[in-house]
Amino acid sequence: MKTVVITGAGGFLGRHTARHFSRLGWRVVGLDDVPPENAPTSSLARFVRLRLPSAEFAPLLAEEKPHACVHCAGRASVPLSMQDPAGDFRDNTGLTFELLEALRRHAPECHFLLLSSAAIYGNPPSLPIRESDPVAPLSPYGWHKHQAEMLCAEFSTVFQLRTTIVRIFSAYGPGLRRQVVWDICERLLTTRQLTLRGTGRESRDFIHAADVAHALALLTEKSPARADIFNLAAGRETTIAELAGLAAAALEVSVPPSFDGADTPGQPLNWRADITRINALGFTPQVSLEEGVRGVAAWARAELGTL
């Protein structure tokens, strides 16, 4: 039985990833700084509560001898990175270095998968965005993810550590109580009004968390692991106005959205990913945006206790 270590196992993508690997028959070791009752223990063979970086990580690697380490921990907020760039650097770039160094010393055969972000692309000159396109981050978060990617390339080139970089676009799904899909559902359910920032013409490429987990498992086995970079998205551009319409339909409410026209610092305007590279390994998104939004809408209604 192969072992995977998942950092941030108690977080949104960490929970989905742990569940998927467990279903595939992996021994899943989850790490997070949350109480055990808040960890996805039904998906884990072992849960270790610690705040990374930690001196406990090295002996854990020596004991478990993992085949893979999926790095889901770290900050994932553009606005917070604008307010606290030092903290974002510490929890993204700095933490990535600490994990890679521990793997180099104590589990050199382990395959390290970095959850990076499309934020490194900034405002691309054209769509769809390819992995070979230039990076131009607009936020500290984007820059720090880019720096973490460079660390993966460094440890791959200099120390032959097996690394893969996964640039995730707009991940969503049940369990994420922030970002635009949740925000729209929450406002529709609680206020029956919907005023959003921007113009409504801003666009994203949404990828369901279940598809993210599926892709990570696939890449664990099929990536060449030489600091290879993969876009992870659905390959579909959706405007925020279109997303609002999907959410309203899913919630069976008739509330036309309005937009304040304001820019959001650090946020790009339009995204659509070229996913040819990950498609070539056998990945195809399974959850359509319509189906995924319906799932989030149902979950949001249950969470908020609204009719």
Buried (B, 14 or more C-beta within 10 A) or exposed (E): EBBBBBBBBBBBBBBBBBBBBBEBEBBBBBBBEBEEEEBBBEBBBBBBBBEBBBEBBBEBBEEBEBBBBBBBBBBBBBEBBBEBBEBBBBBBBBBBBBBBBBBBEBBEEBBBBBBBBBBBBBEBEEBBBBBEBEBBBBBBBBBBBBBBBBBBBBBBEEBEBBBBBBBBBBBBBBBBEEBBBBBBBBBBBEEEEBEBBBBBEBBBBBBBBBBBBBBBBBBBBBBEBBBBBBBBBBBBBBBBBBBBBBBBBBBEBEBEBEBEEEEBEBBBBBBBBBBEBBBEBEBEBEBEBEEBBBBBBBBBBEBEEBE
